[in-house]
Amino acid sequence: MAMKVKELADLVGISVRTLHYYDEIGLLSPEEITDAGYRLYSNDNLEMLQQILFFRELGMPLKEIKQMVNSSSFDKQDALKQHQKMLLEKRSQLDKLIKTVEKSIKHMKGEIQMTNKEKFEGFDFSQNPYEEEARKLWGDKAVDESKAKVGMSKDAQKVVSEIYLKLAAIRDASPKSGEAQEAIKEWYDCLNNNFGTYSLDAFKGLGQMYVDDQRFTKNIDQYGEGLAKFMCDAMGHFADANKNKSRD
């Protein structure tokens, strides 16, 4: 039986805004849109959404998910087997981390002794998906500068939080409005003053990552649901508008 967007959102535990965004980018479009404008989702849509969320759980950006699920060679059953394999690997790592935590508690109580090596079992720093994506988008120089400045001062942390709160308060307005663009310029200046050198293209790319990567979305939306999408749109407009100004 077809489900309306709100019913699907409640079933899955994601926001209606997220489903609308998936439709906008061509990742998951409803089976039907009624004359009254209601989005209706079929069982096939539900199965595809499950696939998308499995990929998201494994940290894959929406752009790559879209390419995969729209590929003529995409096979749902094969994809599920791959999800299972990767999730089992993830569980294995988490099990190791849990054991390390348990042993660390006993060590602090004086019940056991841990070697220095045992204190770090389960951690895996062989890959940093944030950094890999960032280097593709912005280049090595911007990422290296950002890493060098990662130890933000308390004053900088306060500024970041204030900007997020300011943007969250106006997130229901148009991201192209003067108020939104003034606030997003503060974010652009903050990034360049505290995290490295960001070109307009890099700034726009960062905004896209806010909605493409659920880890970003989750952290930003703590300040207000939908803030990540609002910032993405505002950053994109800011970048395009200022690039056009530079050409004039």
C-alpha positions as CSV (number, residue, x, y, z in Angstrom):
1,M,0.0,0.0,0.0
2,A,1.3,3.5,-0.9
3,M,2.5,5.7,2.0
4,K,2.5,9.4,2.2
5,V,5.8,11.2,2.9
6,K,4.9,11.9,6.6
7,E,4.0,8.3,7.2
8,L,7.2,7.1,5.6
9,A,9.3,9.6,7.6
10,D,7.6,8.4,10.9
11,L,8.2,4.8,10.0
12,V,11.8,5.2,9.2
13,G,12.7,7.9,11.8
14,I,14.0,10.5,9.4
15,S,12.7,14.0,8.6
16,V,10.2,14.9,5.9
17,R,12.7,17.5,4.8
18,T,15.3,14.7,4.2
19,L,12.8,12.8,1.9
20,H,12.0,16.0,0.0
21,Y,15.8,16.6,-0.5
22,Y,16.3,13.0,-1.7
23,D,13.6,13.7,-4.3
24,E,15.1,17.0,-5.3
25,I,18.5,15.4,-6.1
26,G,17.0,12.5,-7.9
27,L,18.1,9.9,-5.3
28,L,14.7,8.7,-4.2
29,S,11.6,10.0,-6.0
30,P,8.1,8.9,-4.9
31,E,6.2,6.4,-7.1
32,E,3.4,9.0,-7.6
33,I,2.5,12.6,-6.9
34,T,-1.2,13.1,-6.7
35,D,-3.1,16.0,-8.2
36,A,-3.3,17.4,-4.7
37,G,0.5,17.3,-4.5
38,Y,0.8,14.4,-2.1
39,R,3.9,12.2,-2.5
40,L,3.1,8.5,-2.5
41,Y,5.8,5.9,-1.8
42,S,5.6,2.3,-3.0
43,N,7.2,-0.9,-1.5
44,D,9.9,-0.5,-4.2
45,N,10.6,3.0,-2.8
46,L,10.9,1.6,0.7
47,E,13.3,-1.1,-0.4
48,M,15.4,1.6,-2.2
49,L,15.3,3.8,0.9
50,Q,16.6,0.9,3.0
51,Q,19.5,0.5,0.6
52,I,20.3,4.2,0.7
53,L,20.3,4.2,4.5
54,F,22.5,1.2,4.7
55,F,25.0,3.1,2.5
56,R,24.7,6.2,4.7
57,E,25.3,4.1,7.8
58,L,28.6,3.1,6.2
59,G,29.5,6.7,5.6
60,M,29.1,6.9,1.9
61,P,28.2,10.4,0.4
62,L,24.8,10.8,-1.3
63,K,26.5,11.6,-4.6
64,E,28.2,8.2,-4.7
65,I,25.0,6.4,-3.5
66,K,23.1,8.0,-6.3
67,Q,25.6,6.8,-8.9
68,M,25.6,3.3,-7.4
69,V,21.8,2.7,-7.1
70,N,21.1,4.2,-10.5
71,S,23.7,2.0,-12.2
72,S,22.4,-0.6,-14.6
73,S,24.6,-3.2,-12.8
74,F,23.2,-2.4,-9.4
75,D,21.8,-5.6,-7.8
76,K,19.8,-5.2,-4.5
77,Q,20.7,-8.7,-3.2
78,D,24.4,-8.3,-3.9
79,A,24.3,-4.9,-2.2
80,L,22.7,-6.4,0.9
81,K,25.4,-9.0,1.0
82,Q,28.0,-6.3,0.8
83,H,26.2,-4.3,3.5
84,Q,26.3,-7.4,5.7
85,K,30.0,-7.9,5.2
86,M,30.9,-4.3,5.9
87,L,28.6,-4.1,9.0
88,L,30.1,-7.3,10.4
89,E,33.5,-5.7,10.0
90,K,32.3,-2.6,11.7
91,R,30.7,-4.6,14.5
92,S,34.0,-6.5,15.0
93,Q,35.8,-3.2,15.4
94,L,33.2,-1.9,17.9
95,D,33.5,-5.2,19.9
96,K,37.2,-4.6,20.2
97,L,36.6,-1.0,21.3
98,I,34.0,-2.2,23.9
99,K,36.5,-4.7,25.3
100,T,39.2,-2.0,25.5
101,V,36.7,0.3,27.4
102,E,35.8,-2.6,29.8
103,K,39.5,-3.4,30.4
104,S,40.3,0.3,30.9
105,I,37.6,0.5,33.6
106,K,39.1,-2.6,35.4
107,H,42.6,-1.1,35.0
108,M,41.5,2.2,36.6
109,K,40.0,0.2,39.5
110,G,43.3,-1.6,40.0
111,E,41.8,-5.0,39.1
112,I,44.0,-5.6,36.1
113,Q,47.1,-4.1,34.4
114,M,47.0,-3.0,30.8
115,T,49.9,-2.5,28.5
116,N,50.1,0.7,26.5
117,K,49.4,-1.3,23.3
118,E,46.2,-2.8,24.9
119,K,44.9,0.7,25.7
120,F,44.5,1.5,22.0
121,E,43.2,-1.8,20.6
122,G,40.2,-1.3,18.4
123,F,41.0,2.1,17.1
124,D,41.4,2.4,13.4
125,F,42.9,5.5,11.9
126,S,43.9,3.9,8.6
127,Q,41.1,5.9,6.8
128,N,39.7,9.3,7.4
129,P,36.6,9.7,5.1
130,Y,36.3,13.4,6.0
131,E,39.8,14.1,5.0
132,E,39.7,12.0,1.8
133,E,36.5,13.9,0.6
134,A,37.9,17.2,1.7
135,R,41.1,16.7,-0.3
136,K,39.1,15.9,-3.4
137,L,37.0,19.0,-3.0
138,W,39.5,21.6,-1.8
139,G,43.0,20.3,-2.5
140,D,45.8,19.4,-0.2
141,K,46.8,22.9,0.9
142,A,43.4,23.9,2.4
143,V,43.2,20.5,4.2
144,D,46.7,20.7,5.6
145,E,46.1,24.3,6.8
146,S,42.8,23.2,8.4
147,K,44.5,20.3,10.2
148,A,47.2,22.7,11.5
149,K,44.6,25.0,13.0
150,V,42.3,22.2,14.3
151,G,43.1,23.2,17.9
152,M,40.6,26.1,18.0
153,S,40.8,28.6,20.8
154,K,37.9,29.0,23.2
155,D,37.1,32.3,21.6
156,A,36.9,30.7,18.2
157,Q,34.7,27.9,19.5
158,K,32.4,30.5,20.9
159,V,32.2,32.4,17.6
160,V,31.3,29.1,15.8
161,S,28.6,28.3,18.2
162,E,27.2,31.8,18.0
163,I,27.1,31.7,14.2
164,Y,25.3,28.4,14.2
165,L,22.7,29.7,16.6
166,K,22.2,32.8,14.6
167,L,21.7,30.7,11.4
168,A,19.4,28.3,13.2
169,A,17.1,31.2,14.3
170,I,16.5,32.2,10.6
171,R,16.6,28.8,9.0
172,D,12.9,29.0,8.0
173,A,13.7,32.2,5.9
174,S,15.0,32.1,2.3
175,P,18.7,31.2,2.2
176,K,19.0,33.9,-0.5
177,S,17.6,36.6,1.8
178,G,19.8,39.5,2.9
179,E,19.7,38.3,6.5
180,A,20.7,34.8,5.6
181,Q,23.5,36.0,3.3
182,E,24.9,38.3,5.9
183,A,25.0,35.5,8.5
184,I,26.5,33.0,6.1
185,K,29.3,35.6,5.2
186,E,30.2,35.5,8.9
187,W,30.6,31.7,8.6
188,Y,32.7,32.1,5.5
189,D,34.9,34.6,7.3
190,C,35.1,32.4,10.4
191,L,36.3,29.4,8.4
192,N,39.0,31.4,6.7
193,N,40.1,33.0,9.9
194,N,40.2,29.7,11.9
195,F,40.5,26.7,9.6
196,G,42.5,27.6,6.6
197,T,42.0,29.2,3.2
198,Y,38.7,28.5,1.6
199,S,37.9,29.6,-2.0
200,L,34.3,30.2,-2.9
201,D,34.2,26.8,-4.6
202,A,35.6,25.2,-1.5
203,F,33.0,27.0,0.6
204,K,30.2,25.8,-1.7
205,G,31.6,22.2,-1.7
206,L,31.7,22.2,2.1
207,G,28.0,23.2,2.2
208,Q,27.2,20.3,0.0
209,M,28.9,18.0,2.3
210,Y,26.7,19.2,5.1
211,V,23.8,17.4,3.4
212,D,25.7,14.7,1.6
213,D,27.2,13.3,4.8
214,Q,24.9,12.4,7.6
215,R,27.6,12.9,10.2
216,F,27.8,16.5,9.3
217,T,24.0,16.8,9.1
218,K,23.5,15.2,12.5
219,N,26.0,17.5,14.2
220,I,24.8,20.7,12.6
221,D,21.1,19.9,13.0
222,Q,21.6,19.7,16.8
223,Y,21.3,23.5,16.6
224,G,18.0,23.1,14.8
225,E,16.4,20.6,12.4
226,G,17.0,21.5,8.8
227,L,19.9,23.8,9.6
228,A,22.4,21.8,7.5
229,K,20.2,22.0,4.4
230,F,19.6,25.7,5.0
231,M,23.4,26.4,5.3
232,C,24.1,24.3,2.2
233,D,21.7,26.4,0.2
234,A,22.9,29.7,1.7
235,M,26.5,28.8,1.1
236,G,25.9,27.8,-2.5
237,H,24.1,31.1,-3.2
238,F,26.8,33.1,-1.4
239,A,29.5,31.4,-3.5
240,D,27.7,31.8,-6.8
241,A,26.7,35.4,-6.1
242,N,30.2,36.5,-5.1
243,K,31.8,34.7,-8.1
244,N,29.5,36.6,-10.4
245,K,30.5,39.9,-8.6
246,S,34.1,39.2,-9.2
247,R,33.4,38.8,-12.9
248,D,31.6,42.2,-13.2
